[in-house]
């Protein structure tokens, strides 16, 4: 999008765009950042380039003006309502994705833990006694020791049986959470619309060139 519609911004913006999507990825994985901070930082990095290359602010800024420009875009309303719109849409979708991944990771931890559980000593002794059951000795003509087998399994798997209702509730909740990740909570759909919102924000700044140039001049914000 930048390459086709705003080629003057290409040198210097790749790092800002890459950092923004890296921040998004880290947020989904559980970082302490916030969506508002990520979006604000992105537009803060973008505005100095926009000011100089699209708004005619000059290519040789005075020392320290970069920092001033990074903080001036919000007070000047450089990008209109589009940063706030991005914050709102990303907050809903990224939070849903973040919660889903956290819940999924919790389930993975539970599964990994149960896969490595060792039978207790009493369970091991009970399993050993099962060899006295004719079925375990391949004597298929003898009736199965059904009661004996059930008693051993209940003794060995009693803890797992207690967990079963909670696990079923977890799986049901995970399914509902995944089913709700649509529309404004569909991260993929929201992220795919980001270039369009950024394009509109840049066009807003270009159309407000005169006002922004006056607002950010050395005698005003910077």
PyMOL commands that set and color helices and strands:
alter all, ss='L'
color gray80, all
select helices_A, chain A and resi 2-5+7-28+35-53+65-76+82-115+121-132+134-137+146-179+183-185+187-192+194-207+209-215
alter helices_A, ss='H'
color red, helices_A
deselect
rebuild
show_as cartoon
